[in-house]
Amino acid sequence: MQAFFDYISFWAVADVLISKRVKLADKRHKKHMLHLMSPKMNLGVLTDAERQLLLLLPSRKHWVTLGKKGRYRKIDGDAHLQHRSASQCNKIAIRWTIERICLVR
């Protein structure tokens, strides 16, 4: 019988959690922008699942800063640079942060 880790890796699980964290951040950002336009709108309350997700991953304050290397994507070698979307930048920042935490420990 094969081991569990032969089927699922740490990074496969981490990538799913990172994607969910980025979607949650986008949803909260949209609600916040609507609240700024109309203060009568409710920001909403975090569910238990959302709180758990926020506790599993590093807080925004601890994320690695991407710099130019992370915010742009190379096209045609080094000839052209293309902006990455905010969600892609967030995914990269969280992943680099997890990698840094894992290497330090």
C-alpha positions as CSV (number, residue, x, y, z in Angstrom):
1,M,0.0,0.0,0.0
2,Q,1.3,3.4,-1.0
3,A,1.8,6.2,1.5
4,F,-0.4,9.2,1.7
5,F,2.4,11.5,0.7
6,D,2.8,9.7,-2.6
7,Y,-0.6,11.1,-3.6
8,I,-0.6,14.5,-2.0
9,S,2.3,16.8,-1.4
10,F,2.7,19.7,1.1
11,W,2.7,22.2,-1.7
12,A,-0.5,20.8,-3.3
13,V,-2.4,21.4,-0.1
14,A,-0.6,24.7,0.5
15,D,-1.6,25.9,-3.0
16,V,-5.3,25.2,-2.4
17,L,-5.2,27.1,0.9
18,I,-3.3,30.0,-0.7
19,S,-5.9,30.2,-3.5
20,K,-8.7,30.2,-0.9
21,R,-6.9,32.9,1.1
22,V,-6.5,35.1,-2.0
23,K,-10.3,34.7,-2.9
24,L,-11.2,35.7,0.7
25,A,-9.0,38.8,0.5
26,D,-10.6,39.8,-2.8
27,K,-14.1,39.3,-1.3
28,R,-13.2,41.4,1.7
29,H,-11.6,44.1,-0.4
30,K,-14.8,44.4,-2.5
31,K,-17.0,44.6,0.6
32,H,-14.7,47.3,2.0
33,M,-14.7,49.4,-1.1
34,L,-18.6,49.3,-1.1
35,H,-18.5,50.3,2.5
36,L,-16.3,53.3,1.7
37,M,-18.8,54.4,-0.9
38,S,-21.8,53.9,1.3
39,P,-21.1,53.7,5.0
40,K,-24.6,52.3,5.6
41,M,-23.5,49.0,4.0
42,N,-22.5,46.3,6.4
43,L,-19.0,44.9,6.1
44,G,-20.2,41.5,7.3
45,V,-18.7,39.1,9.9
46,L,-16.1,36.5,9.2
47,T,-17.4,32.9,9.4
48,D,-15.6,30.3,11.4
49,A,-14.1,28.7,8.3
50,E,-12.7,32.0,7.2
51,R,-11.2,32.6,10.6
52,Q,-9.6,29.2,10.5
53,L,-8.1,29.9,7.1
54,L,-6.7,33.2,8.3
55,L,-5.1,31.4,11.2
56,L,-3.5,28.7,9.1
57,L,-1.6,31.1,6.8
58,P,0.8,33.9,7.7
59,S,-0.8,37.3,8.3
60,R,-0.4,40.0,5.7
61,K,2.0,41.9,8.0
62,H,4.5,39.0,7.7
63,W,4.3,38.5,3.9
64,V,7.5,38.8,1.9
65,T,7.8,41.9,-0.2
66,L,7.9,40.9,-3.9
67,G,9.8,43.8,-5.5
68,K,10.1,44.1,-9.2
69,K,11.1,40.4,-9.6
70,G,7.7,39.2,-8.3
71,R,5.4,41.9,-9.7
72,Y,6.4,41.4,-13.3
73,R,6.6,38.3,-15.5
74,K,9.2,38.0,-18.2
75,I,8.0,37.5,-21.8
76,D,10.4,36.6,-24.6
77,G,13.4,36.1,-22.3
78,D,14.3,39.5,-20.8
79,A,13.0,41.6,-23.7
80,H,9.5,42.4,-22.2
81,L,8.0,42.5,-18.8
82,Q,4.3,42.1,-18.1
83,H,2.4,43.2,-14.9
84,R,1.0,40.3,-12.9
85,S,-2.5,40.7,-11.4
86,A,-2.9,41.5,-7.7
87,S,-4.2,38.0,-7.0
88,Q,-1.1,36.5,-8.7
89,C,1.2,38.7,-6.7
90,N,-0.6,37.8,-3.4
91,K,-0.3,34.1,-4.2
92,I,3.4,34.5,-4.9
93,A,4.0,36.5,-1.8
94,I,2.2,33.9,0.4
95,R,4.1,31.1,-1.2
96,W,7.5,32.8,-0.8
97,T,6.6,33.6,2.8
98,I,5.9,29.9,3.5
99,E,9.1,28.9,1.8
100,R,11.1,31.3,3.9
101,I,9.4,30.1,7.1
102,C,10.1,26.5,6.2
103,L,13.7,27.2,5.4
104,V,14.3,29.1,8.7
105,R,12.9,26.4,10.9
